[in-house]
Amino acid sequence: MPAAYSADLKRLIYDWYVEDMTMTYRKAAARAKVSIGLVAKIMKNMDEFGVVVNPNKRRTGRALDYDEGDLAYLTEWLQCHPTAYLDEAREALCEAREVE
C-alpha cells in the first residue's frame, strides 16, 4: 500500500484547481503526479466537508487499547513531563488506571 498523501499536498491540488479556470482533474493529477481519483476525492471532500481530508474516515487496523480518558491523561502528563521516555509514560498511565 502506498504512503498517504499529506493534507498540504491535497490542499495545494485543490488550490491549483480553484485558481486556474482551465485546470481539469486530469491536468491537476498530472501536475501533482497523483491519480485522477485522488483529485476527484479531494474535490468531493471539499464540497461535502469544507476540508481536503474526510473528517469521518475511520482508521483501519487493530483497535486502540486506550480510550479518550487515557489519551487526555497522557496528553496532560506529557505536558508536565516533556522529556519523559515512553516507558515512563506507560508506567504513569498504568499506575493512574490501576492496570498491571
Secondary structure as GFF3:
##gff-version 3
##sequence-region A 1 100
A	DSSP	alpha_helix	7	19	.	.	.	ID=ss1
A	DSSP	alpha_helix	25	32	.	.	.	ID=ss2
A	DSSP	alpha_helix	36	49	.	.	.	ID=ss3
A	DSSP	alpha_helix	68	80	.	.	.	ID=ss4
A	DSSP	alpha_helix	86	97	.	.	.	ID=ss5
###
